[in-house]
Amino acid sequence: VKVLHNQLVLFHNAISAYFAGNQKQLEQTLKQFHIKLKAPGGDAPSWLEEQ
């Protein structure tokens, strides 16, 4: 339960930072999730995005 609570707090922080336009806070939160942001146009689009 404690791990789930921590994951929900991180998720809430990431969503809040995203919608507030706070890039630094979003990057910090995603580092805690061990997720890297992709730069727009940096990678080829997935097959779903091509359609």
C-alpha distance matrix in Angstrom:
0.0 3.8 5.5 5.1 6.2 8.7 9.9 10.6 12.4 14.4 15.2 16.4 18.4 20.0 21.0 22.4 24.3 25.7 27.0 28.4 30.2 28.9 29.4 28.6 25.2 24.4 25.5 23.5 20.2 21.1 21.9 18.4 17.5 20.6 22.5 26.1 28.0 31.0 34.1 35.8 38.5 37.4 36.7 38.3 36.7 34.8 36.6 34.7 35.9 39.4 40.0
3.8 0.0 3.8 5.4 5.1 6.3 8.7 9.9 10.7 12.5 14.2 15.3 16.7 18.5 20.1 21.1 22.7 24.4 26.0 26.9 28.7 26.9 27.4 26.2 22.9 22.4 23.4 21.0 18.0 19.3 19.7 16.0 15.8 18.8 21.1 24.6 26.6 29.8 32.9 34.8 37.6 36.4 35.9 37.9 36.6 35.0 37.2 35.4 36.2 39.8 40.7
5.5 3.8 0.0 3.8 5.4 5.1 6.2 8.6 9.9 10.7 12.3 14.2 15.4 16.6 18.4 19.9 21.2 22.5 24.5 25.7 27.0 25.3 25.3 24.3 21.1 20.3 20.9 18.7 15.7 16.4 16.8 13.2 12.5 15.4 17.7 21.3 23.4 26.6 29.7 31.8 34.4 33.0 32.5 34.4 33.2 31.5 33.8 32.2 33.1 36.6 37.6
5.1 5.4 3.8 0.0 3.8 5.4 5.1 6.2 8.6 9.9 10.4 12.2 14.2 15.2 16.4 18.2 19.9 20.9 22.5 24.1 25.7 24.4 24.7 24.2 20.9 19.7 20.8 19.2 15.7 16.3 17.5 14.2 12.9 16.2 17.7 21.3 22.9 25.9 29.1 30.7 33.4 32.4 31.7 33.4 31.7 30.0 32.1 30.2 31.1 34.7 35.4
6.2 5.1 5.4 3.8 0.0 3.8 5.4 5.1 6.2 8.7 9.8 10.5 12.3 14.3 15.3 16.4 18.3 19.9 21.2 22.3 24.3 22.9 23.6 22.9 19.4 18.7 20.3 18.3 14.9 16.4 17.6 14.2 13.7 17.3 18.7 22.1 23.5 26.7 29.6 31.2 34.2 33.3 33.0 34.9 33.3 31.9 34.1 32.0 32.6 36.3 37.0
8.7 6.3 5.1 5.4 3.8 0.0 3.8 5.4 5.1 6.2 8.6 9.8 10.6 12.4 14.3 15.3 16.5 18.3 20.2 21.0 22.5 20.7 21.1 20.0 16.6 16.1 17.2 15.0 11.8 13.4 14.2 10.6 10.7 14.1 16.0 19.3 20.9 24.3 27.1 29.0 32.0 30.9 30.8 33.0 31.7 30.6 33.1 31.4 31.7 35.3 36.4
9.9 8.7 6.2 5.1 5.4 3.8 0.0 3.8 5.4 5.1 6.1 8.5 9.9 10.5 12.3 14.1 15.3 16.4 18.4 19.8 21.1 19.6 19.7 19.2 16.0 14.6 15.7 14.2 10.7 11.4 12.8 9.7 8.4 12.1 13.3 16.8 18.2 21.4 24.4 26.2 29.0 28.0 27.7 29.7 28.2 26.9 29.4 27.6 28.0 31.7 32.7
10.6 9.9 8.6 6.2 5.1 5.4 3.8 0.0 3.8 5.4 4.9 6.0 8.5 9.8 10.4 12.0 14.1 15.2 16.5 18.0 19.8 18.8 19.5 19.4 16.0 14.7 16.7 15.4 11.7 12.9 15.0 12.3 11.1 14.9 15.5 18.6 19.4 22.5 25.2 26.5 29.6 29.0 28.8 30.6 28.8 27.6 29.9 27.7 28.0 31.7 32.4
12.4 10.7 9.9 8.6 6.2 5.1 5.4 3.8 0.0 3.8 5.4 5.1 6.2 8.6 10.0 10.5 12.2 14.2 15.6 16.3 18.2 16.7 17.7 17.1 13.5 13.0 15.1 13.3 9.9 12.1 13.9 11.1 11.2 14.9 15.7 18.5 19.2 22.6 25.0 26.5 29.8 29.2 29.5 31.6 30.1 29.3 31.9 29.7 29.6 33.4 34.3
14.4 12.5 10.7 9.9 8.7 6.2 5.1 5.4 3.8 0.0 3.8 5.4 5.1 6.2 8.7 9.9 10.5 12.2 14.4 15.2 16.4 14.7 15.0 14.4 11.0 10.1 11.7 10.1 6.4 8.3 10.2 7.7 7.6 11.4 12.0 14.7 15.6 19.0 21.5 23.3 26.5 25.7 26.0 28.3 27.0 26.4 29.2 27.4 27.1 30.8 32.1
15.2 14.2 12.3 10.4 9.8 8.6 6.1 4.9 5.4 3.8 0.0 3.8 5.4 5.1 6.2 8.5 9.9 10.5 12.4 14.1 15.4 14.5 14.9 15.3 12.1 10.2 12.4 11.9 8.2 8.9 11.9 10.1 8.7 12.4 12.0 14.6 14.9 17.9 20.5 21.7 24.9 24.5 24.5 26.5 24.8 24.0 26.6 24.4 24.2 28.0 29.0
16.4 15.3 14.2 12.2 10.5 9.8 8.5 6.0 5.1 5.4 3.8 0.0 3.8 5.5 5.2 6.0 8.5 9.9 10.8 12.0 14.1 13.5 14.8 15.3 11.8 10.6 13.6 13.0 9.6 11.4 14.3 12.6 12.0 15.6 15.2 17.4 17.1 20.1 22.2 23.2 26.6 26.5 26.9 28.9 27.0 26.5 29.0 26.6 26.1 29.9 30.7
18.4 16.7 15.4 14.2 12.3 10.6 9.9 8.5 6.2 5.1 5.4 3.8 0.0 3.8 5.5 5.1 6.1 8.5 10.1 10.4 12.1 10.6 11.9 11.8 8.2 7.7 10.7 9.7 6.8 9.4 12.0 10.7 11.1 14.4 14.0 15.8 15.4 18.8 20.5 21.9 25.4 25.2 26.0 28.4 26.9 26.9 29.7 27.6 26.7 30.4 31.6
20.0 18.5 16.6 15.2 14.3 12.4 10.5 9.8 8.6 6.2 5.1 5.5 3.8 0.0 3.8 5.5 5.2 6.1 8.7 9.9 10.6 9.5 9.9 10.6 7.6 5.4 8.4 8.7 5.7 7.0 10.3 10.0 9.5 12.4 11.2 12.6 12.0 15.1 17.0 18.3 21.8 21.5 22.3 24.6 23.1 23.1 26.1 24.1 23.1 26.7 28.1
21.0 20.1 18.4 16.4 15.3 14.3 12.3 10.4 10.0 8.7 6.2 5.2 5.5 3.8 0.0 3.8 5.5 5.1 6.2 8.5 9.9 10.2 11.3 12.9 10.2 8.0 11.4 12.3 9.5 10.4 13.9 13.7 12.7 15.6 13.9 15.2 13.9 16.4 18.0 18.6 22.0 22.4 23.1 25.0 23.0 22.9 25.5 23.1 22.1 25.8 26.7
22.4 21.1 19.9 18.2 16.4 15.3 14.1 12.0 10.5 9.9 8.5 6.0 5.1 5.5 3.8 0.0 3.8 5.5 5.4 6.0 8.5 8.4 10.7 12.0 9.1 8.3 12.1 12.5 10.3 12.2 15.3 15.0 14.9 17.8 16.5 17.5 16.0 18.7 19.8 20.4 24.1 24.5 25.7 27.7 25.9 26.2 28.9 26.4 25.1 28.8 29.7
24.3 22.7 21.2 19.9 18.3 16.5 15.3 14.1 12.2 10.5 9.9 8.5 6.1 5.2 5.5 3.8 0.0 3.8 5.6 5.1 6.1 5.0 7.0 8.3 5.8 5.2 8.9 9.7 8.5 10.3 13.2 13.7 14.0 16.3 14.8 15.1 13.5 16.3 17.0 17.9 21.7 22.0 23.5 25.9 24.5 25.2 28.2 26.1 24.5 28.0 29.4
25.7 24.4 22.5 20.9 19.9 18.3 16.4 15.2 14.2 12.2 10.5 9.9 8.5 6.1 5.1 5.5 3.8 0.0 3.8 5.5 5.3 6.2 7.1 9.8 8.4 6.1 9.5 11.5 10.2 10.6 14.0 15.0 14.5 16.4 14.1 14.1 11.8 14.0 14.6 15.0 18.7 19.4 20.7 22.8 21.2 22.0 24.8 22.7 20.9 24.3 25.7
27.0 26.0 24.5 22.5 21.2 20.2 18.4 16.5 15.6 14.4 12.4 10.8 10.1 8.7 6.2 5.4 5.6 3.8 0.0 3.8 5.4 7.7 9.8 12.6 11.1 9.6 13.1 14.9 13.4 14.3 17.6 18.3 17.8 20.0 17.8 17.8 15.3 17.1 17.5 17.2 20.8 22.0 23.3 25.1 23.1 23.9 26.4 23.9 22.0 25.4 26.4
28.4 26.9 25.7 24.1 22.3 21.0 19.8 18.0 16.3 15.2 14.1 12.0 10.4 9.9 8.5 6.0 5.1 5.5 3.8 0.0 3.8 5.4 8.7 11.0 9.7 9.5 13.0 14.3 13.5 15.1 18.0 18.7 19.0 21.1 19.2 19.0 16.6 18.7 18.6 18.6 22.4 23.4 25.2 27.3 25.7 26.8 29.6 27.2 25.1 28.4 29.6
30.2 28.7 27.0 25.7 24.3 22.5 21.1 19.8 18.2 16.4 15.4 14.1 12.1 10.6 9.9 8.5 6.1 5.3 5.4 3.8 0.0 3.8 5.9 9.0 9.0 8.4 11.2 13.3 13.3 14.2 16.9 18.4 18.6 20.1 17.9 16.9 14.2 15.9 15.3 15.4 19.1 20.2 22.3 24.6 23.3 24.8 27.7 25.7 23.3 26.4 27.9
28.9 26.9 25.3 24.4 22.9 20.7 19.6 18.8 16.7 14.7 14.5 13.5 10.6 9.5 10.2 8.4 5.0 6.2 7.7 5.4 3.8 0.0 3.8 5.7 5.6 6.2 8.8 10.2 10.8 12.3 14.4 15.9 16.8 18.2 16.5 15.7 13.5 15.9 15.6 16.6 20.3 20.7 22.9 25.6 24.7 26.1 29.3 27.6 25.4 28.5 30.3
29.4 27.4 25.3 24.7 23.6 21.1 19.7 19.5 17.7 15.0 14.9 14.8 11.9 9.9 11.3 10.7 7.0 7.1 9.8 8.7 5.9 3.8 0.0 3.8 5.6 5.1 6.2 8.7 9.9 10.5 12.3 14.5 15.3 15.9 14.0 12.5 10.2 12.6 12.2 13.7 17.4 17.3 19.7 22.6 22.1 23.7 27.1 25.8 23.5 26.5 28.6
28.6 26.2 24.3 24.2 22.9 20.0 19.2 19.4 17.1 14.4 15.3 15.3 11.8 10.6 12.9 12.0 8.3 9.8 12.6 11.0 9.0 5.7 3.8 0.0 3.8 5.4 5.2 6.3 8.7 9.9 10.7 12.8 14.5 15.0 13.9 12.7 11.4 14.3 14.2 16.4 19.9 19.2 21.6 24.8 24.7 26.1 29.6 28.5 26.4 29.4 31.7
25.2 22.9 21.1 20.9 19.4 16.6 16.0 16.0 13.5 11.0 12.1 11.8 8.2 7.6 10.2 9.1 5.8 8.4 11.1 9.7 9.0 5.6 5.6 3.8 0.0 3.8 5.4 5.1 6.2 8.6 9.9 10.9 12.6 14.0 13.4 13.2 12.3 15.6 16.3 18.3 21.9 21.4 23.2 26.3 25.7 26.6 30.0 28.6 26.9 30.1 32.2
24.4 22.4 20.3 19.7 18.7 16.1 14.6 14.7 13.0 10.1 10.2 10.6 7.7 5.4 8.0 8.3 5.2 6.1 9.6 9.5 8.4 6.2 5.1 5.4 3.8 0.0 3.8 5.5 5.2 6.1 8.6 10.0 10.6 12.0 10.6 10.4 9.2 12.5 13.6 15.5 19.1 18.6 20.1 23.0 22.2 23.0 26.3 24.8 23.2 26.5 28.5
25.5 23.4 20.9 20.8 20.3 17.2 15.7 16.7 15.1 11.7 12.4 13.6 10.7 8.4 11.4 12.1 8.9 9.5 13.1 13.0 11.2 8.8 6.2 5.2 5.4 3.8 0.0 3.8 5.5 5.1 6.1 8.8 9.8 10.0 8.7 7.8 7.4 10.9 12.1 14.7 18.0 16.8 18.5 21.7 21.5 22.4 26.0 25.0 23.5 26.5 28.9
23.5 21.0 18.7 19.2 18.3 15.0 14.2 15.4 13.3 10.1 11.9 13.0 9.7 8.7 12.3 12.5 9.7 11.5 14.9 14.3 13.3 10.2 8.7 6.3 5.1 5.5 3.8 0.0 3.8 5.5 5.1 6.6 9.0 9.7 9.9 10.0 10.6 14.3 15.7 18.5 21.8 20.4 21.8 25.1 24.9 25.5 29.1 28.1 26.8 29.9 32.2
20.2 18.0 15.7 15.7 14.9 11.8 10.7 11.7 9.9 6.4 8.2 9.6 6.8 5.7 9.5 10.3 8.5 10.2 13.4 13.5 13.3 10.8 9.9 8.7 6.2 5.2 5.5 3.8 0.0 3.8 5.4 5.2 6.6 8.7 8.9 10.2 10.9 14.6 16.6 19.0 22.3 21.2 22.1 25.0 24.4 24.5 27.8 26.5 25.5 29.0 30.9
21.1 19.3 16.4 16.3 16.4 13.4 11.4 12.9 12.1 8.3 8.9 11.4 9.4 7.0 10.4 12.2 10.3 10.6 14.3 15.1 14.2 12.3 10.5 9.9 8.6 6.1 5.1 5.5 3.8 0.0 3.8 5.3 4.8 6.0 5.2 6.7 7.8 11.5 14.0 16.5 19.5 18.1 18.7 21.6 21.1 21.1 24.5 23.4 22.6 25.9 28.0
21.9 19.7 16.8 17.5 17.6 14.2 12.8 15.0 13.9 10.2 11.9 14.3 12.0 10.3 13.9 15.3 13.2 14.0 17.6 18.0 16.9 14.4 12.3 10.7 9.9 8.6 6.1 5.1 5.4 3.8 0.0 3.8 5.3 4.7 5.8 6.9 9.3 12.8 15.2 18.3 21.0 19.0 19.8 22.9 23.0 23.1 26.5 25.9 25.2 28.2 30.6
18.4 16.0 13.2 14.2 14.2 10.6 9.7 12.3 11.1 7.7 10.1 12.6 10.7 10.0 13.7 15.0 13.7 15.0 18.3 18.7 18.4 15.9 14.5 12.8 10.9 10.0 8.8 6.6 5.2 5.3 3.8 0.0 3.8 5.3 7.7 10.1 12.4 16.0 18.6 21.4 24.2 22.4 22.9 25.8 25.5 25.2 28.4 27.5 27.1 30.4 32.5
17.5 15.8 12.5 12.9 13.7 10.7 8.4 11.1 11.2 7.6 8.7 12.0 11.1 9.5 12.7 14.9 14.0 14.5 17.8 19.0 18.6 16.8 15.3 14.5 12.6 10.6 9.8 9.0 6.6 4.8 5.3 3.8 0.0 3.8 5.5 8.8 11.2 14.5 17.6 20.1 22.7 21.0 20.9 23.4 22.9 22.1 25.2 24.3 24.2 27.5 29.4
20.6 18.8 15.4 16.2 17.3 14.1 12.1 14.9 14.9 11.4 12.4 15.6 14.4 12.4 15.6 17.8 16.3 16.4 20.0 21.1 20.1 18.2 15.9 15.0 14.0 12.0 10.0 9.7 8.7 6.0 4.7 5.3 3.8 0.0 3.8 6.7 10.0 13.0 16.1 19.0 21.2 19.0 18.9 21.6 21.6 21.1 24.3 24.0 23.8 26.8 29.1
22.5 21.1 17.7 17.7 18.7 16.0 13.3 15.5 15.7 12.0 12.0 15.2 14.0 11.2 13.9 16.5 14.8 14.1 17.8 19.2 17.9 16.5 14.0 13.9 13.4 10.6 8.7 9.9 8.9 5.2 5.8 7.7 5.5 3.8 0.0 3.8 6.6 9.4 12.8 15.4 17.7 15.7 15.5 18.2 18.0 17.7 21.1 20.6 20.2 23.2 25.5
26.1 24.6 21.3 21.3 22.1 19.3 16.8 18.6 18.5 14.7 14.6 17.4 15.8 12.6 15.2 17.5 15.1 14.1 17.8 19.0 16.9 15.7 12.5 12.7 13.2 10.4 7.8 10.0 10.2 6.7 6.9 10.1 8.8 6.7 3.8 0.0 3.8 6.4 9.5 12.5 14.7 12.5 12.9 16.0 16.3 16.7 20.4 20.2 19.2 22.0 24.7
28.0 26.6 23.4 22.9 23.5 20.9 18.2 19.4 19.2 15.6 14.9 17.1 15.4 12.0 13.9 16.0 13.5 11.8 15.3 16.6 14.2 13.5 10.2 11.4 12.3 9.2 7.4 10.6 10.9 7.8 9.3 12.4 11.2 10.0 6.6 3.8 0.0 3.8 6.4 9.2 11.9 10.3 11.3 14.4 14.4 15.4 19.1 18.7 17.1 19.9 22.6
31.0 29.8 26.6 25.9 26.7 24.3 21.4 22.5 22.6 19.0 17.9 20.1 18.8 15.1 16.4 18.7 16.3 14.0 17.1 18.7 15.9 15.9 12.6 14.3 15.6 12.5 10.9 14.3 14.6 11.5 12.8 16.0 14.5 13.0 9.4 6.4 3.8 0.0 3.8 6.3 8.3 6.7 7.6 10.8 11.1 12.7 16.4 16.4 14.5 16.9 19.9
34.1 32.9 29.7 29.1 29.6 27.1 24.4 25.2 25.0 21.5 20.5 22.2 20.5 17.0 18.0 19.8 17.0 14.6 17.5 18.6 15.3 15.6 12.2 14.2 16.3 13.6 12.1 15.7 16.6 14.0 15.2 18.6 17.6 16.1 12.8 9.5 6.4 3.8 0.0 3.8 6.2 5.2 7.8 11.0 11.8 14.2 17.8 17.9 15.3 17.3 20.4
35.8 34.8 31.8 30.7 31.2 29.0 26.2 26.5 26.5 23.3 21.7 23.2 21.9 18.3 18.6 20.4 17.9 15.0 17.2 18.6 15.4 16.6 13.7 16.4 18.3 15.5 14.7 18.5 19.0 16.5 18.3 21.4 20.1 19.0 15.4 12.5 9.2 6.3 3.8 0.0 3.8 5.4 7.7 9.9 9.9 12.8 16.1 15.9 12.9 14.6 17.6
38.5 37.6 34.4 33.4 34.2 32.0 29.0 29.6 29.8 26.5 24.9 26.6 25.4 21.8 22.0 24.1 21.7 18.7 20.8 22.4 19.1 20.3 17.4 19.9 21.9 19.1 18.0 21.8 22.3 19.5 21.0 24.2 22.7 21.2 17.7 14.7 11.9 8.3 6.2 3.8 0.0 3.8 5.7 7.2 8.1 11.6 14.5 15.1 12.0 12.8 16.2
37.4 36.4 33.0 32.4 33.3 30.9 28.0 29.0 29.2 25.7 24.5 26.5 25.2 21.5 22.4 24.5 22.0 19.4 22.0 23.4 20.2 20.7 17.3 19.2 21.4 18.6 16.8 20.4 21.2 18.1 19.0 22.4 21.0 19.0 15.7 12.5 10.3 6.7 5.2 5.4 3.8 0.0 3.8 6.9 9.0 11.9 15.3 16.4 13.9 14.8 18.4
36.7 35.9 32.5 31.7 33.0 30.8 27.7 28.8 29.5 26.0 24.5 26.9 26.0 22.3 23.1 25.7 23.5 20.7 23.3 25.2 22.3 22.9 19.7 21.6 23.2 20.1 18.5 21.8 22.1 18.7 19.8 22.9 20.9 18.9 15.5 12.9 11.3 7.6 7.8 7.7 5.7 3.8 0.0 3.8 6.2 8.7 12.1 13.6 11.7 12.4 16.1
38.3 37.9 34.4 33.4 34.9 33.0 29.7 30.6 31.6 28.3 26.5 28.9 28.4 24.6 25.0 27.7 25.9 22.8 25.1 27.3 24.6 25.6 22.6 24.8 26.3 23.0 21.7 25.1 25.0 21.6 22.9 25.8 23.4 21.6 18.2 16.0 14.4 10.8 11.0 9.9 7.2 6.9 3.8 0.0 3.8 6.5 9.1 11.3 9.5 9.3 13.1
36.7 36.6 33.2 31.7 33.3 31.7 28.2 28.8 30.1 27.0 24.8 27.0 26.9 23.1 23.0 25.9 24.5 21.2 23.1 25.7 23.3 24.7 22.1 24.7 25.7 22.2 21.5 24.9 24.4 21.1 23.0 25.5 22.9 21.6 18.0 16.3 14.4 11.1 11.8 9.9 8.1 9.0 6.2 3.8 0.0 3.8 6.5 7.8 5.7 6.3 9.9
34.8 35.0 31.5 30.0 31.9 30.6 26.9 27.6 29.3 26.4 24.0 26.5 26.9 23.1 22.9 26.2 25.2 22.0 23.9 26.8 24.8 26.1 23.7 26.1 26.6 23.0 22.4 25.5 24.5 21.1 23.1 25.2 22.1 21.1 17.7 16.7 15.4 12.7 14.2 12.8 11.6 11.9 8.7 6.5 3.8 0.0 3.8 5.3 5.3 6.5 9.2
36.6 37.2 33.8 32.1 34.1 33.1 29.4 29.9 31.9 29.2 26.6 29.0 29.7 26.1 25.5 28.9 28.2 24.8 26.4 29.6 27.7 29.3 27.1 29.6 30.0 26.3 26.0 29.1 27.8 24.5 26.5 28.4 25.2 24.3 21.1 20.4 19.1 16.4 17.8 16.1 14.5 15.3 12.1 9.1 6.5 3.8 0.0 3.8 5.5 5.2 6.9
34.7 35.4 32.2 30.2 32.0 31.4 27.6 27.7 29.7 27.4 24.4 26.6 27.6 24.1 23.1 26.4 26.1 22.7 23.9 27.2 25.7 27.6 25.8 28.5 28.6 24.8 25.0 28.1 26.5 23.4 25.9 27.5 24.3 24.0 20.6 20.2 18.7 16.4 17.9 15.9 15.1 16.4 13.6 11.3 7.8 5.3 3.8 0.0 3.8 5.5 5.8
35.9 36.2 33.1 31.1 32.6 31.7 28.0 28.0 29.6 27.1 24.2 26.1 26.7 23.1 22.1 25.1 24.5 20.9 22.0 25.1 23.3 25.4 23.5 26.4 26.9 23.2 23.5 26.8 25.5 22.6 25.2 27.1 24.2 23.8 20.2 19.2 17.1 14.5 15.3 12.9 12.0 13.9 11.7 9.5 5.7 5.3 5.5 3.8 0.0 3.8 5.5
39.4 39.8 36.6 34.7 36.3 35.3 31.7 31.7 33.4 30.8 28.0 29.9 30.4 26.7 25.8 28.8 28.0 24.3 25.4 28.4 26.4 28.5 26.5 29.4 30.1 26.5 26.5 29.9 29.0 25.9 28.2 30.4 27.5 26.8 23.2 22.0 19.9 16.9 17.3 14.6 12.8 14.8 12.4 9.3 6.3 6.5 5.2 5.5 3.8 0.0 3.8
40.0 40.7 37.6 35.4 37.0 36.4 32.7 32.4 34.3 32.1 29.0 30.7 31.6 28.1 26.7 29.7 29.4 25.7 26.4 29.6 27.9 30.3 28.6 31.7 32.2 28.5 28.9 32.2 30.9 28.0 30.6 32.5 29.4 29.1 25.5 24.7 22.6 19.9 20.4 17.6 16.2 18.4 16.1 13.1 9.9 9.2 6.9 5.8 5.5 3.8 0.0
